[in-house]
Amino acid sequence: MLRPAHVLLPCLVAAGLVAQSGPKAAPAMPAALWTRMTEDLTRMANEVDGRVGIFIQGLDSPETFSLRGDEVFPTASTIKVAILLELYRQAEAGRLRLTDVCEVQSRDLVEGSAVLGNLAPGTKLSLRDLALFMVVVSDNSAANLLMDRVGVEQVNTTLRSLGLEKTQLRRKMMDLPAAQAGRENLSSPRNLGELLTFIHGGKVVSEASRADLLRLLVTPKDGFLTRLLPEDLEVANKPGTLAGVRNDVGILFVKGRPFVLAIMCSHLRDERQAEAAIARMARRAAACFELAAATSHEGRVFGPLLVH
């Protein structure tokens, strides 16, 4: 059951998930910190036996970093963020309600459905239930049912309206023939990072929808960005995996310097190597942003640091 917006929003504001009005933008990070971090990330990415793209965008600060950020990669399940956004947009427009019920039948099930595959045929779930399962456990049947409800072309229309031209939803989850025919779901690290930036900025959906959408994304899940990060650091992320592909994109709510991090990896010989690299790169980036937020201009550290 959803908490009322007047209860949920103050909680998320306190947790740093909702931007408060009129915040003072953080100054640019000291060049020495930024250069060292970007050099480290480049080295870590190039050590992976495959292709790695990275995009970083400060949300309350001006930093931006891109390594192959405009190259196109298979999205795997990170495309589900776009489906999630379209669901909330259509709910606000009155085209559907998050409380609308969908009856799950055996014909709706595809591989990679840890929740829906274990439900009795005929089980009724709300659209928000499906969104929860799609995001938190990456249930592919839940994603396909939501795609049927919101429409593939409507998702792509919204993406184009946001200028995310390299992001395309072209097939349902686990549709191998479509993928083999060249209809892979695609995006770039920059596009996925910008998608999260739009969501965080509150200009795509209302504050209430934004808060609930982030509530789903911040729910802990089995991803890669968070593996080496402290539990106290809030992360709103969505990982994705395919054979030879490992991705994770998210908002890291570092106190004083939240930022978006999108890492996409393809052509992998060793998928576990890439998973470990994503975790190390996330920790390195978070440590840099946290240090910049916790220090004076001259470099004195104020307060404890979470990321080590």
Contacts in CASP RR format, 6 or more apart in sequence:
PFRMAT RR
TARGET T0000
AUTHOR 0000-0000-0000
METHOD contacts of the structure
MODEL  1
MLRPAHVLLPCLVAAGLVAQSGPKAAPAMPAALWTRMTEDLTRMANEVDG
RVGIFIQGLDSPETFSLRGDEVFPTASTIKVAILLELYRQAEAGRLRLTD
VCEVQSRDLVEGSAVLGNLAPGTKLSLRDLALFMVVVSDNSAANLLMDRV
GVEQVNTTLRSLGLEKTQLRRKMMDLPAAQAGRENLSSPRNLGELLTFIH
GGKVVSEASRADLLRLLVTPKDGFLTRLLPEDLEVANKPGTLAGVRNDVG
ILFVKGRPFVLAIMCSHLRDERQAEAAIARMARRAAACFELAAATSHEGR
VFGPLLVH
2 8 0 8 1.000
2 98 0 8 1.000
2 128 0 8 1.000
2 212 0 8 1.000
3 11 0 8 1.000
5 207 0 8 1.000
5 208 0 8 1.000
5 211 0 8 1.000
8 208 0 8 1.000
8 211 0 8 1.000
8 212 0 8 1.000
8 215 0 8 1.000
9 18 0 8 1.000
9 207 0 8 1.000
9 208 0 8 1.000
9 211 0 8 1.000
12 18 0 8 1.000
12 211 0 8 1.000
12 214 0 8 1.000
12 215 0 8 1.000
13 20 0 8 1.000
15 234 0 8 1.000
15 253 0 8 1.000
16 234 0 8 1.000
16 253 0 8 1.000
16 255 0 8 1.000
16 258 0 8 1.000
17 211 0 8 1.000
17 214 0 8 1.000
17 215 0 8 1.000
17 218 0 8 1.000
17 234 0 8 1.000
17 236 0 8 1.000
17 253 0 8 1.000
18 207 0 8 1.000
18 210 0 8 1.000
18 211 0 8 1.000
18 214 0 8 1.000
19 59 0 8 1.000
19 60 0 8 1.000
19 200 0 8 1.000
19 201 0 8 1.000
19 202 0 8 1.000
23 60 0 8 1.000
25 60 0 8 1.000
25 61 0 8 1.000
25 62 0 8 1.000
26 60 0 8 1.000
26 61 0 8 1.000
26 256 0 8 1.000
26 257 0 8 1.000
26 292 0 8 1.000
26 293 0 8 1.000
27 61 0 8 1.000
27 297 0 8 1.000
28 61 0 8 1.000
28 62 0 8 1.000
28 63 0 8 1.000
29 61 0 8 1.000
29 63 0 8 1.000
29 257 0 8 1.000
29 288 0 8 1.000
29 289 0 8 1.000
29 292 0 8 1.000
30 292 0 8 1.000
30 299 0 8 1.000
33 288 0 8 1.000
33 291 0 8 1.000
33 292 0 8 1.000
34 63 0 8 1.000
34 65 0 8 1.000
34 288 0 8 1.000
36 288 0 8 1.000
37 284 0 8 1.000
37 285 0 8 1.000
37 288 0 8 1.000
38 65 0 8 1.000
40 284 0 8 1.000
41 54 0 8 1.000
41 65 0 8 1.000
41 67 0 8 1.000
41 281 0 8 1.000
41 284 0 8 1.000
41 285 0 8 1.000
42 67 0 8 1.000
44 277 0 8 1.000
44 280 0 8 1.000
44 281 0 8 1.000
44 284 0 8 1.000
45 52 0 8 1.000
45 53 0 8 1.000
45 54 0 8 1.000
45 67 0 8 1.000
45 277 0 8 1.000
45 281 0 8 1.000
46 52 0 8 1.000
47 277 0 8 1.000
48 265 0 8 1.000
48 268 0 8 1.000
48 273 0 8 1.000
48 274 0 8 1.000
48 277 0 8 1.000
49 268 0 8 1.000
49 269 0 8 1.000
49 270 0 8 1.000
49 273 0 8 1.000
50 265 0 8 1.000
50 266 0 8 1.000
50 267 0 8 1.000
50 268 0 8 1.000
50 269 0 8 1.000
50 274 0 8 1.000
51 68 0 8 1.000
51 71 0 8 1.000
51 73 0 8 1.000
51 265 0 8 1.000
51 266 0 8 1.000
51 267 0 8 1.000
52 67 0 8 1.000
52 68 0 8 1.000
52 263 0 8 1.000
52 264 0 8 1.000
52 265 0 8 1.000
52 274 0 8 1.000
52 277 0 8 1.000
53 67 0 8 1.000
53 68 0 8 1.000
53 69 0 8 1.000
53 71 0 8 1.000
53 73 0 8 1.000
53 189 0 8 1.000
53 263 0 8 1.000
53 264 0 8 1.000
53 265 0 8 1.000
54 65 0 8 1.000
54 66 0 8 1.000
54 67 0 8 1.000
54 68 0 8 1.000
54 69 0 8 1.000
54 189 0 8 1.000
54 261 0 8 1.000
54 262 0 8 1.000
54 263 0 8 1.000
54 281 0 8 1.000
55 65 0 8 1.000
55 66 0 8 1.000
55 67 0 8 1.000
55 69 0 8 1.000
55 188 0 8 1.000
55 189 0 8 1.000
55 190 0 8 1.000
55 192 0 8 1.000
55 193 0 8 1.000
55 260 0 8 1.000
55 261 0 8 1.000
55 262 0 8 1.000
56 63 0 8 1.000
56 64 0 8 1.000
56 65 0 8 1.000
56 66 0 8 1.000
56 259 0 8 1.000
56 260 0 8 1.000
56 261 0 8 1.000
56 262 0 8 1.000
56 285 0 8 1.000
57 63 0 8 1.000
57 64 0 8 1.000
57 193 0 8 1.000
57 194 0 8 1.000
57 197 0 8 1.000
57 259 0 8 1.000
57 260 0 8 1.000
58 64 0 8 1.000
58 257 0 8 1.000
58 258 0 8 1.000
58 259 0 8 1.000
58 260 0 8 1.000
58 289 0 8 1.000
59 197 0 8 1.000
59 200 0 8 1.000
59 201 0 8 1.000
59 251 0 8 1.000
59 258 0 8 1.000
59 259 0 8 1.000
59 260 0 8 1.000
60 256 0 8 1.000
60 257 0 8 1.000
60 258 0 8 1.000
61 257 0 8 1.000
61 259 0 8 1.000
61 292 0 8 1.000
63 259 0 8 1.000
66 189 0 8 1.000
66 190 0 8 1.000
68 189 0 8 1.000
69 188 0 8 1.000
69 189 0 8 1.000
69 190 0 8 1.000
70 166 0 8 1.000
70 188 0 8 1.000
70 189 0 8 1.000
70 190 0 8 1.000
71 188 0 8 1.000
71 189 0 8 1.000
72 166 0 8 1.000
72 186 0 8 1.000
72 187 0 8 1.000
72 188 0 8 1.000
73 186 0 8 1.000
73 187 0 8 1.000
73 188 0 8 1.000
73 189 0 8 1.000
73 245 0 8 1.000
73 247 0 8 1.000
73 264 0 8 1.000
73 265 0 8 1.000
73 266 0 8 1.000
74 184 0 8 1.000
74 185 0 8 1.000
74 186 0 8 1.000
74 242 0 8 1.000
74 245 0 8 1.000
74 266 0 8 1.000
75 167 0 8 1.000
75 185 0 8 1.000
75 186 0 8 1.000
75 187 0 8 1.000
75 192 0 8 1.000
75 240 0 8 1.000
75 247 0 8 1.000
75 264 0 8 1.000
76 185 0 8 1.000
76 240 0 8 1.000
76 241 0 8 1.000
76 242 0 8 1.000
76 245 0 8 1.000
76 246 0 8 1.000
76 247 0 8 1.000
77 138 0 8 1.000
77 140 0 8 1.000
77 143 0 8 1.000
77 173 0 8 1.000
77 238 0 8 1.000
77 239 0 8 1.000
77 240 0 8 1.000
77 241 0 8 1.000
77 247 0 8 1.000
78 187 0 8 1.000
78 192 0 8 1.000
78 238 0 8 1.000
78 239 0 8 1.000
78 240 0 8 1.000
78 247 0 8 1.000
78 248 0 8 1.000
78 249 0 8 1.000
78 264 0 8 1.000
79 167 0 8 1.000
79 169 0 8 1.000
79 185 0 8 1.000
79 187 0 8 1.000
80 134 0 8 1.000
80 135 0 8 1.000
80 138 0 8 1.000
80 143 0 8 1.000
80 238 0 8 1.000
81 192 0 8 1.000
81 195 0 8 1.000
81 196 0 8 1.000
81 199 0 8 1.000
81 217 0 8 1.000
81 238 0 8 1.000
81 249 0 8 1.000
82 155 0 8 1.000
82 158 0 8 1.000
82 159 0 8 1.000
82 167 0 8 1.000
82 169 0 8 1.000
82 195 0 8 1.000
83 134 0 8 1.000
83 143 0 8 1.000
83 146 0 8 1.000
83 147 0 8 1.000
83 150 0 8 1.000
83 155 0 8 1.000
83 169 0 8 1.000
84 131 0 8 1.000
84 134 0 8 1.000
84 135 0 8 1.000
84 213 0 8 1.000
84 216 0 8 1.000
84 217 0 8 1.000
85 158 0 8 1.000
85 195 0 8 1.000
85 199 0 8 1.000
85 204 0 8 1.000
85 205 0 8 1.000
85 213 0 8 1.000
86 150 0 8 1.000
86 151 0 8 1.000
86 154 0 8 1.000
86 155 0 8 1.000
86 158 0 8 1.000
87 96 0 8 1.000
87 98 0 8 1.000
87 127 0 8 1.000
87 131 0 8 1.000
87 146 0 8 1.000
87 149 0 8 1.000
87 150 0 8 1.000
88 98 0 8 1.000
88 205 0 8 1.000
88 209 0 8 1.000
88 212 0 8 1.000
88 213 0 8 1.000
89 158 0 8 1.000
89 204 0 8 1.000
89 205 0 8 1.000
90 96 0 8 1.000
90 150 0 8 1.000
90 154 0 8 1.000
91 97 0 8 1.000
91 98 0 8 1.000
91 127 0 8 1.000
91 209 0 8 1.000
92 205 0 8 1.000
92 206 0 8 1.000
92 209 0 8 1.000
96 127 0 8 1.000
96 149 0 8 1.000
96 150 0 8 1.000
97 127 0 8 1.000
98 126 0 8 1.000
98 127 0 8 1.000
98 128 0 8 1.000
98 131 0 8 1.000
99 126 0 8 1.000
99 127 0 8 1.000
99 128 0 8 1.000
100 126 0 8 1.000
100 127 0 8 1.000
100 149 0 8 1.000
101 124 0 8 1.000
101 125 0 8 1.000
101 126 0 8 1.000
102 124 0 8 1.000
102 125 0 8 1.000
102 126 0 8 1.000
102 127 0 8 1.000
102 130 0 8 1.000
102 145 0 8 1.000
102 149 0 8 1.000
103 122 0 8 1.000
103 123 0 8 1.000
103 124 0 8 1.000
104 116 0 8 1.000
104 119 0 8 1.000
104 121 0 8 1.000
104 122 0 8 1.000
104 123 0 8 1.000
104 124 0 8 1.000
104 125 0 8 1.000
104 141 0 8 1.000
104 145 0 8 1.000
105 121 0 8 1.000
105 122 0 8 1.000
106 121 0 8 1.000
108 116 0 8 1.000
108 141 0 8 1.000
108 144 0 8 1.000
108 145 0 8 1.000
109 116 0 8 1.000
109 117 0 8 1.000
109 141 0 8 1.000
110 140 0 8 1.000
110 141 0 8 1.000
110 144 0 8 1.000
110 172 0 8 1.000
110 173 0 8 1.000
110 174 0 8 1.000
111 140 0 8 1.000
111 174 0 8 1.000
112 138 0 8 1.000
112 139 0 8 1.000
112 140 0 8 1.000
112 141 0 8 1.000
112 173 0 8 1.000
112 174 0 8 1.000
113 139 0 8 1.000
113 140 0 8 1.000
113 141 0 8 1.000
113 142 0 8 1.000
114 137 0 8 1.000
114 139 0 8 1.000
115 133 0 8 1.000
115 137 0 8 1.000
115 139 0 8 1.000
115 142 0 8 1.000
116 125 0 8 1.000
116 133 0 8 1.000
116 139 0 8 1.000
116 141 0 8 1.000
116 142 0 8 1.000
117 141 0 8 1.000
125 133 0 8 1.000
125 142 0 8 1.000
127 146 0 8 1.000
127 149 0 8 1.000
130 139 0 8 1.000
130 142 0 8 1.000
130 145 0 8 1.000
130 146 0 8 1.000
131 142 0 8 1.000
131 146 0 8 1.000
131 216 0 8 1.000
132 216 0 8 1.000
132 219 0 8 1.000
133 139 0 8 1.000
133 142 0 8 1.000
134 142 0 8 1.000
134 143 0 8 1.000
134 146 0 8 1.000
135 216 0 8 1.000
135 217 0 8 1.000
135 219 0 8 1.000
135 221 0 8 1.000
135 238 0 8 1.000
136 216 0 8 1.000
136 219 0 8 1.000
136 220 0 8 1.000
136 221 0 8 1.000
137 221 0 8 1.000
137 222 0 8 1.000
138 221 0 8 1.000
138 238 0 8 1.000
138 239 0 8 1.000
138 240 0 8 1.000
140 173 0 8 1.000
140 174 0 8 1.000
141 173 0 8 1.000
143 172 0 8 1.000
143 173 0 8 1.000
144 172 0 8 1.000
144 173 0 8 1.000
147 155 0 8 1.000
147 169 0 8 1.000
147 172 0 8 1.000
152 169 0 8 1.000
152 170 0 8 1.000
155 169 0 8 1.000
156 168 0 8 1.000
156 169 0 8 1.000
159 165 0 8 1.000
159 167 0 8 1.000
159 168 0 8 1.000
159 169 0 8 1.000
159 195 0 8 1.000
162 194 0 8 1.000
162 195 0 8 1.000
162 198 0 8 1.000
162 204 0 8 1.000
164 187 0 8 1.000
164 191 0 8 1.000
164 194 0 8 1.000
164 195 0 8 1.000
165 191 0 8 1.000
166 186 0 8 1.000
166 187 0 8 1.000
166 188 0 8 1.000
166 190 0 8 1.000
166 191 0 8 1.000
167 186 0 8 1.000
167 187 0 8 1.000
167 188 0 8 1.000
167 191 0 8 1.000
167 192 0 8 1.000
167 195 0 8 1.000
168 185 0 8 1.000
168 186 0 8 1.000
168 187 0 8 1.000
169 185 0 8 1.000
170 178 0 8 1.000
170 182 0 8 1.000
170 183 0 8 1.000
170 184 0 8 1.000
170 185 0 8 1.000
170 186 0 8 1.000
171 178 0 8 1.000
171 179 0 8 1.000
171 183 0 8 1.000
171 184 0 8 1.000
171 185 0 8 1.000
172 178 0 8 1.000
175 183 0 8 1.000
187 264 0 8 1.000
188 264 0 8 1.000
189 249 0 8 1.000
189 262 0 8 1.000
189 263 0 8 1.000
189 264 0 8 1.000
190 262 0 8 1.000
192 247 0 8 1.000
192 249 0 8 1.000
192 262 0 8 1.000
192 264 0 8 1.000
193 249 0 8 1.000
193 250 0 8 1.000
193 260 0 8 1.000
193 261 0 8 1.000
193 262 0 8 1.000
196 236 0 8 1.000
196 249 0 8 1.000
196 250 0 8 1.000
196 251 0 8 1.000
196 260 0 8 1.000
196 262 0 8 1.000
197 260 0 8 1.000
198 204 0 8 1.000
199 205 0 8 1.000
199 210 0 8 1.000
199 213 0 8 1.000
199 214 0 8 1.000
200 210 0 8 1.000
200 214 0 8 1.000
200 251 0 8 1.000
200 258 0 8 1.000
200 260 0 8 1.000
201 210 0 8 1.000
202 210 0 8 1.000
204 210 0 8 1.000
205 213 0 8 1.000
214 236 0 8 1.000
214 251 0 8 1.000
217 236 0 8 1.000
217 237 0 8 1.000
217 238 0 8 1.000
217 250 0 8 1.000
217 251 0 8 1.000
218 234 0 8 1.000
218 235 0 8 1.000
218 236 0 8 1.000
220 226 0 8 1.000
221 237 0 8 1.000
221 238 0 8 1.000
221 239 0 8 1.000
222 239 0 8 1.000
223 237 0 8 1.000
223 239 0 8 1.000
223 240 0 8 1.000
223 248 0 8 1.000
224 239 0 8 1.000
224 246 0 8 1.000
224 248 0 8 1.000
224 263 0 8 1.000
224 275 0 8 1.000
224 278 0 8 1.000
224 279 0 8 1.000
224 282 0 8 1.000
225 235 0 8 1.000
225 237 0 8 1.000
225 239 0 8 1.000
225 248 0 8 1.000
225 249 0 8 1.000
225 250 0 8 1.000
225 252 0 8 1.000
225 261 0 8 1.000
225 263 0 8 1.000
225 278 0 8 1.000
225 279 0 8 1.000
225 282 0 8 1.000
226 235 0 8 1.000
226 237 0 8 1.000
226 279 0 8 1.000
226 282 0 8 1.000
227 275 0 8 1.000
227 276 0 8 1.000
227 279 0 8 1.000
227 282 0 8 1.000
228 279 0 8 1.000
228 280 0 8 1.000
228 282 0 8 1.000
228 283 0 8 1.000
229 235 0 8 1.000
229 252 0 8 1.000
229 282 0 8 1.000
229 283 0 8 1.000
229 286 0 8 1.000
229 307 0 8 1.000
230 306 0 8 1.000
230 307 0 8 1.000
232 306 0 8 1.000
233 252 0 8 1.000
233 253 0 8 1.000
233 254 0 8 1.000
233 286 0 8 1.000
233 306 0 8 1.000
233 307 0 8 1.000
234 252 0 8 1.000
234 253 0 8 1.000
235 250 0 8 1.000
235 251 0 8 1.000
235 252 0 8 1.000
235 253 0 8 1.000
236 250 0 8 1.000
236 251 0 8 1.000
236 253 0 8 1.000
237 248 0 8 1.000
237 249 0 8 1.000
237 250 0 8 1.000
237 251 0 8 1.000
238 248 0 8 1.000
238 249 0 8 1.000
238 250 0 8 1.000
239 246 0 8 1.000
239 247 0 8 1.000
239 248 0 8 1.000
240 246 0 8 1.000
240 247 0 8 1.000
240 248 0 8 1.000
241 247 0 8 1.000
241 271 0 8 1.000
244 265 0 8 1.000
244 266 0 8 1.000
244 267 0 8 1.000
244 268 0 8 1.000
244 271 0 8 1.000
245 264 0 8 1.000
245 265 0 8 1.000
245 266 0 8 1.000
245 268 0 8 1.000
246 265 0 8 1.000
246 268 0 8 1.000
246 271 0 8 1.000
246 274 0 8 1.000
246 275 0 8 1.000
246 278 0 8 1.000
247 262 0 8 1.000
247 263 0 8 1.000
247 264 0 8 1.000
247 265 0 8 1.000
248 263 0 8 1.000
248 278 0 8 1.000
248 282 0 8 1.000
249 260 0 8 1.000
249 261 0 8 1.000
249 262 0 8 1.000
249 263 0 8 1.000
249 264 0 8 1.000
250 260 0 8 1.000
250 261 0 8 1.000
250 262 0 8 1.000
251 258 0 8 1.000
251 259 0 8 1.000
251 260 0 8 1.000
252 258 0 8 1.000
252 259 0 8 1.000
252 260 0 8 1.000
252 261 0 8 1.000
252 282 0 8 1.000
252 285 0 8 1.000
252 286 0 8 1.000
252 289 0 8 1.000
254 286 0 8 1.000
254 289 0 8 1.000
254 290 0 8 1.000
254 293 0 8 1.000
254 307 0 8 1.000
255 290 0 8 1.000
255 293 0 8 1.000
256 293 0 8 1.000
257 289 0 8 1.000
257 290 0 8 1.000
257 292 0 8 1.000
257 293 0 8 1.000
259 285 0 8 1.000
259 289 0 8 1.000
261 281 0 8 1.000
261 282 0 8 1.000
261 285 0 8 1.000
263 278 0 8 1.000
263 281 0 8 1.000
263 282 0 8 1.000
265 274 0 8 1.000
265 277 0 8 1.000
265 278 0 8 1.000
268 274 0 8 1.000
283 307 0 8 1.000
286 307 0 8 1.000
287 305 0 8 1.000
287 307 0 8 1.000
287 308 0 8 1.000
290 305 0 8 1.000
290 306 0 8 1.000
290 307 0 8 1.000
291 301 0 8 1.000
291 305 0 8 1.000
294 301 0 8 1.000
294 302 0 8 1.000
294 303 0 8 1.000
294 305 0 8 1.000
295 301 0 8 1.000
295 302 0 8 1.000
296 302 0 8 1.000
END
